[in-house]
Amino acid sequence: MTHIGFVGAGAATAAAAFVLGETAPEATLTVLEKSGGVCGRAATRRRGEVTYDYGANYVKSDDERVADLLTDTLDTDGLVDVREPIYTFDADGAVSEGRDSDEHKWTYDRGLTQVAKRLFGRTDATVHRHTRVETLRREDGNWRVTDANGEEWGPFDVLVLNPPAPQTADLLRATAWDDPLRTELVEAVGGVAYRSIWTAILRYPFELDVPYYALVNPGKDHDVGWIAREECKRGHVPDGSLLVVQASEGWSTTHYDDPPAENVANLAEMTAGIIGDERLTGPEWTDHQGWRYALAESGAPAGLLEAAAEYDLYFLGDWVAGEARLHAALRNGLETGERLAYAI
């Protein structure tokens, strides 16, 4: 029996586990996740009757295989397709219809984390949450993992790493593995650049009378990069409005460690100016999240990552795919799952 260990329970891990469950059911899958949830930056929170996706906003239909996965392979009960368009705004905050909306914008009435939950639900994988992996060790042809509490996991015949590239590079630095490839991987994976995004959640008792689902700043010349209306997602906001506001990279980097209440207030004020509604300066309640490693700007050399498979080490995620989008992470997971199934 093959024992496969996954570090991180992101969307790519869930997709890879799904493929292995379908094609290599004899494999034992163990997933170690540092947080209390699954699906990585495709994250969902609930407050009372309100549900909101506060990381990735939806799955695009750009990839045919991922589209088939969501609309045919998995249970479509609760699948939501946001139909309202996406408008744009410029450096002065002037709004226009200047961008075609994505053909499909999929989430679920219970939030985007359903993607990973439904994929894992089709497998026998065991997901251990609140388990932060700190060190790796290559020993006798197997992999062993030690978590922050000193507990050892393994041995694994195959190890798969799903964290963002900078965190994956840190793990590789802390890996006991005497091979020149480790040094090359640390340099290459550690060189993947990321954009940080600071997000504010703004809840209002009234619903906005606007024709769009979201606003985006394509020129990247405003301190706000994205504003989305969660009430456009069936089942998320039963009344009123909830806005997911993502600051630009520059603003997020500069203010990342500022007091959260101050950041939220500033983003609410800028949002009110863009939408043209002063009521938005005073939300009923708020939430926030800083994403230090939100969007990968590049990927590591594919050939180098693939060379690690000789040592039963694999990498997963949108940064591996070279496209910082949820559909890219899912596609990468499906493809890597097939590689693993073939290898074992």
C-alpha positions as CSV (number, residue, x, y, z in Angstrom):
1,M,0.0,0.0,0.0
2,T,1.3,3.5,-0.9
3,H,1.2,6.2,1.8
4,I,0.9,9.7,0.4
5,G,1.3,12.8,2.6
6,F,0.0,16.2,1.7
7,V,1.1,19.4,3.4
8,G,-1.8,21.9,3.0
9,A,-5.5,21.3,2.3
10,G,-5.9,23.8,-0.5
11,A,-8.0,23.4,-3.6
12,A,-5.2,21.7,-5.5
13,T,-4.7,19.1,-2.8
14,A,-8.4,18.4,-2.8
15,A,-8.4,17.9,-6.6
16,A,-5.4,15.7,-6.5
17,A,-6.9,13.6,-3.6
18,F,-10.1,13.3,-5.6
19,V,-8.3,11.9,-8.7
20,L,-6.3,9.4,-6.5
21,G,-9.5,8.3,-4.8
22,E,-11.0,7.5,-8.2
23,T,-7.9,6.0,-9.8
24,A,-5.7,4.6,-7.0
25,P,-8.2,3.8,-4.1
26,E,-5.6,1.5,-2.5
27,A,-3.4,4.5,-1.6
28,T,-3.6,6.0,1.9
29,L,-3.9,9.8,1.8
30,T,-3.0,11.9,4.8
31,V,-3.5,15.7,4.7
32,L,-1.8,18.0,7.2
33,E,-3.4,21.5,7.3
34,K,-2.2,24.4,9.6
35,S,-5.6,26.2,9.8
36,G,-9.0,25.1,10.9
37,G,-10.4,25.0,7.3
38,V,-9.8,23.7,3.8
39,C,-9.5,25.2,0.3
40,G,-6.7,27.7,1.1
41,R,-7.4,31.3,-0.1
42,A,-10.8,30.2,-1.4
43,A,-12.1,30.9,2.0
44,T,-15.6,31.3,3.4
45,R,-16.9,32.8,6.7
46,R,-20.4,32.9,8.2
47,R,-21.9,35.4,10.6
48,G,-25.4,34.7,11.5
49,E,-27.4,34.2,8.3
50,V,-24.7,35.9,6.2
51,T,-22.1,33.9,4.2
52,Y,-19.2,35.6,2.4
53,D,-16.2,34.5,0.3
54,Y,-13.4,36.7,1.6
55,G,-10.5,35.4,-0.4
56,A,-11.0,34.2,-3.9
57,N,-14.4,35.4,-5.1
58,Y,-15.4,32.7,-7.5
59,V,-14.2,30.0,-10.0
60,K,-13.9,31.2,-13.6
61,S,-15.0,28.9,-16.5
62,D,-11.7,29.4,-18.4
63,D,-10.7,25.8,-18.0
64,E,-13.0,23.2,-19.7
65,R,-12.0,20.4,-17.4
66,V,-12.6,22.4,-14.2
67,A,-15.9,23.5,-15.6
68,D,-16.9,19.9,-16.2
69,L,-15.8,19.1,-12.7
70,L,-18.1,21.6,-11.1
71,T,-21.1,21.3,-13.3
72,D,-21.1,17.5,-14.1
73,T,-18.8,15.4,-11.9
74,L,-19.5,16.9,-8.5
75,D,-23.0,17.4,-7.0
76,T,-24.4,20.6,-8.4
77,D,-26.8,21.2,-5.5
78,G,-26.1,24.7,-4.2
79,L,-23.9,25.7,-7.1
80,V,-24.3,29.4,-7.8
81,D,-23.5,31.2,-11.0
82,V,-23.3,35.0,-10.6
83,R,-24.9,36.6,-13.6
84,E,-24.5,40.3,-12.9
85,P,-21.6,41.9,-14.9
86,I,-18.2,43.3,-13.7
87,Y,-17.7,47.0,-14.3
88,T,-14.4,49.0,-14.1
89,F,-13.2,52.1,-12.4
90,D,-10.2,54.3,-13.1
91,A,-7.6,56.2,-11.1
92,D,-10.2,58.9,-10.3
93,G,-12.8,56.3,-9.2
94,A,-15.0,56.9,-12.3
95,V,-17.1,53.8,-13.0
96,S,-17.8,52.5,-16.5
97,E,-19.0,49.3,-18.2
98,G,-15.5,48.8,-19.6
99,R,-15.0,45.1,-19.1
100,D,-16.9,42.1,-20.2
101,S,-17.8,39.8,-17.3
102,D,-16.5,36.3,-17.1
103,E,-18.8,33.9,-18.9
104,H,-19.4,32.0,-15.6
105,K,-18.6,33.1,-12.0
106,W,-19.2,30.0,-9.8
107,T,-19.4,29.6,-6.1
108,Y,-21.9,27.8,-3.8
109,D,-24.7,29.0,-1.6
110,R,-22.6,27.8,1.3
111,G,-19.4,29.4,0.0
112,L,-16.3,28.5,-2.1
113,T,-14.9,26.2,0.5
114,Q,-17.5,23.7,-0.8
115,V,-15.2,23.1,-3.7
116,A,-12.6,21.4,-1.5
117,K,-15.2,19.9,0.9
118,R,-17.0,18.1,-1.9
119,L,-13.8,16.9,-3.5
120,F,-12.4,15.5,-0.2
121,G,-15.9,14.1,0.5
122,R,-15.4,11.8,-2.5
123,T,-12.2,10.3,-1.0
124,D,-11.0,8.4,2.0
125,A,-8.4,11.0,2.7
126,T,-7.8,11.9,6.4
127,V,-7.5,15.7,6.9
128,H,-5.7,16.7,10.2
129,R,-6.5,20.4,10.8
130,H,-4.6,22.7,13.1
131,T,-1.4,20.8,12.2
132,R,1.4,23.1,11.2
133,V,4.3,21.3,9.5
134,E,7.7,22.7,10.4
135,T,10.3,20.2,9.2
136,L,10.7,17.5,6.6
137,R,13.2,14.6,6.5
138,R,14.2,12.3,3.7
139,E,15.2,9.0,5.2
140,D,15.6,5.4,3.8
141,G,13.7,6.4,0.6
142,N,10.7,7.8,2.6
143,W,9.6,11.1,3.8
144,R,8.9,12.0,7.5
145,V,7.2,15.2,8.7
146,T,7.4,16.9,12.0
147,D,4.7,19.4,13.2
148,A,4.9,22.4,15.5
149,N,4.0,20.2,18.5
150,G,6.9,17.8,17.8
151,E,4.7,15.0,16.5
152,E,6.1,13.0,13.6
153,W,4.0,11.9,10.7
154,G,4.9,9.2,8.2
155,P,6.8,7.5,6.8
156,F,5.3,8.6,3.5
157,D,6.2,6.9,0.2
158,V,5.3,10.2,-1.5
159,L,5.1,13.8,-0.2
160,V,3.2,16.6,-1.8
161,L,3.6,20.2,-0.8
162,N,0.7,22.7,-1.4
163,P,1.6,25.9,0.6
164,P,2.3,29.2,-1.2
165,A,5.8,29.2,-2.8
166,P,7.5,31.3,0.0
167,Q,6.2,28.9,2.7
168,T,7.2,25.9,0.6
169,A,10.7,27.3,0.2
170,D,10.9,27.7,4.0
171,L,9.9,24.0,4.4
172,L,12.6,23.0,1.9
173,R,15.2,25.0,3.8
174,A,14.2,23.1,6.9
175,T,14.4,19.7,5.2
176,A,17.0,17.1,6.1
177,W,17.8,15.9,2.6
178,D,21.4,15.7,1.4
179,D,21.0,16.3,-2.3
180,P,22.0,19.2,-4.5
181,L,18.4,19.4,-5.9
182,R,17.2,20.7,-2.5
183,T,19.4,23.8,-2.8
184,E,18.2,24.4,-6.4
185,L,14.5,24.0,-5.3
186,V,14.9,26.4,-2.4
187,E,16.4,29.1,-4.7
188,A,13.8,28.6,-7.5
189,V,10.7,28.2,-5.3
190,G,11.8,31.0,-3.0
191,G,12.2,33.3,-6.0
192,V,8.5,33.2,-6.9
193,A,7.1,36.7,-6.3
194,Y,3.7,37.3,-4.6
195,R,1.3,40.2,-4.3
196,S,-0.2,40.9,-0.9
197,I,-3.8,41.9,-0.6
198,W,-5.6,43.4,2.4
199,T,-9.3,42.8,2.4
200,A,-12.2,44.6,4.2
201,I,-15.7,43.1,4.6
202,L,-18.4,45.8,4.9
203,R,-21.9,44.9,5.9
204,Y,-24.9,47.2,5.4
205,P,-28.6,46.9,6.3
206,F,-29.6,48.3,2.9
207,E,-29.1,46.9,-0.6
208,L,-27.3,48.9,-3.2
209,D,-29.2,49.9,-6.3
210,V,-26.5,49.3,-8.9
211,P,-26.4,47.1,-12.0
212,Y,-23.1,45.3,-11.4
213,Y,-21.8,42.4,-9.3
214,A,-18.3,43.9,-8.9
215,L,-16.0,46.7,-9.8
216,V,-12.3,46.2,-10.8
217,N,-9.5,48.7,-11.3
218,P,-7.7,47.2,-14.4
219,G,-5.2,50.0,-14.5
220,K,-4.0,49.2,-11.0
221,D,-3.8,52.9,-10.4
222,H,-6.2,53.2,-7.5
223,D,-5.7,52.3,-3.8
224,V,-8.7,49.9,-4.2
225,G,-8.4,47.1,-6.6
226,W,-11.7,45.2,-6.3
227,I,-15.2,45.7,-4.8
228,A,-17.7,42.8,-4.9
229,R,-21.4,42.5,-3.8
230,E,-22.0,39.2,-2.0
231,E,-25.7,39.7,-2.2
232,C,-25.4,38.7,-5.9
233,K,-24.6,35.2,-4.8
234,R,-27.8,33.3,-4.0
235,G,-28.0,32.3,-0.3
236,H,-25.2,34.5,0.9
237,V,-26.9,37.7,2.0
238,P,-30.6,37.3,2.8
239,D,-31.1,41.1,3.1
240,G,-29.1,44.3,2.7
241,S,-25.6,44.3,1.3
242,L,-22.2,43.0,2.0
243,L,-19.1,44.3,0.1
244,V,-15.8,42.5,-0.2
245,V,-13.2,45.2,-0.8
246,Q,-9.7,44.3,-1.8
247,A,-7.0,47.0,-1.6
248,S,-4.4,47.3,-4.3
249,E,-1.0,45.7,-3.9
250,G,0.8,48.9,-3.1
251,W,-1.8,50.0,-0.5
252,S,-1.9,46.5,1.0
253,T,1.9,46.3,1.3
254,T,2.2,49.8,2.9
255,H,-0.7,49.3,5.4
256,Y,-0.5,45.6,6.0
257,D,0.4,45.9,9.6
258,D,-1.6,49.0,10.4
259,P,-4.4,48.9,12.9
260,P,-7.2,46.8,11.2
261,A,-10.0,49.3,12.3
262,E,-8.1,52.1,10.7
263,N,-7.6,50.1,7.4
264,V,-11.3,49.2,7.3
265,A,-12.4,52.8,7.8
266,N,-10.1,54.0,5.1
267,L,-11.3,51.3,2.6
268,A,-14.9,52.0,3.5
269,E,-14.4,55.7,2.7
270,M,-12.7,55.0,-0.6
271,T,-15.5,52.5,-1.5
272,A,-18.1,55.2,-0.8
273,G,-16.3,57.5,-3.1
274,I,-16.1,55.0,-6.0
275,I,-19.7,53.8,-5.7
276,G,-21.0,57.3,-5.0
277,D,-22.9,56.5,-1.8
278,E,-21.9,58.3,1.4
279,R,-23.8,55.7,3.5
280,L,-21.0,53.2,2.8
281,T,-18.7,55.1,5.2
282,G,-20.7,53.7,8.1
283,P,-21.0,49.9,7.8
284,E,-23.2,48.0,10.3
285,W,-20.4,45.6,11.0
286,T,-17.0,44.7,9.5
287,D,-14.5,42.0,9.1
288,H,-11.0,41.9,7.6
289,Q,-8.3,39.6,6.4
290,G,-4.7,40.2,5.3
291,W,-3.4,37.8,2.6
292,R,0.4,38.0,2.7
293,Y,0.8,35.6,-0.2
294,A,-2.4,36.3,-2.2
295,L,-1.4,36.1,-5.8
296,A,1.7,34.6,-7.3
297,E,3.2,36.8,-10.0
298,S,5.2,34.0,-11.6
299,G,5.9,30.3,-11.3
300,A,9.0,28.2,-10.6
301,P,10.7,26.3,-13.5
302,A,8.5,23.4,-14.3
303,G,11.4,21.1,-15.2
304,L,13.0,21.6,-11.8
305,L,9.8,20.9,-10.0
306,E,9.2,17.8,-12.0
307,A,12.8,16.6,-11.3
308,A,11.8,16.3,-7.6
309,A,9.4,13.5,-8.5
310,E,12.4,11.2,-8.8
311,Y,12.6,11.6,-5.0
312,D,8.8,11.1,-4.6
313,L,8.4,14.8,-3.9
314,Y,5.6,16.8,-5.7
315,F,4.4,20.4,-5.7
316,L,0.8,21.7,-6.0
317,G,-0.9,25.1,-6.4
318,D,-1.7,28.0,-8.7
319,W,1.9,29.1,-8.4
320,V,3.0,25.7,-9.9
321,A,0.5,26.2,-12.7
322,G,1.9,29.7,-13.2
323,E,-1.6,31.4,-13.0
324,A,-2.9,32.9,-9.8
325,R,-6.5,31.8,-10.1
326,L,-8.6,29.1,-8.4
327,H,-9.4,27.3,-11.6
328,A,-5.7,27.0,-12.3
329,A,-5.1,25.5,-8.8
330,L,-7.9,23.0,-9.4
331,R,-6.5,22.0,-12.9
332,N,-3.0,21.6,-11.4
333,G,-4.4,19.4,-8.7
334,L,-6.2,17.2,-11.2
335,E,-3.1,16.9,-13.4
336,T,-0.8,16.2,-10.5
337,G,-3.2,13.6,-9.2
338,E,-3.0,11.8,-12.5
339,R,0.8,11.9,-12.4
340,L,0.8,10.5,-8.9
341,A,-1.6,7.7,-9.9
342,Y,0.6,6.8,-12.8
343,A,3.7,6.8,-10.7
344,I,2.4,4.5,-8.0
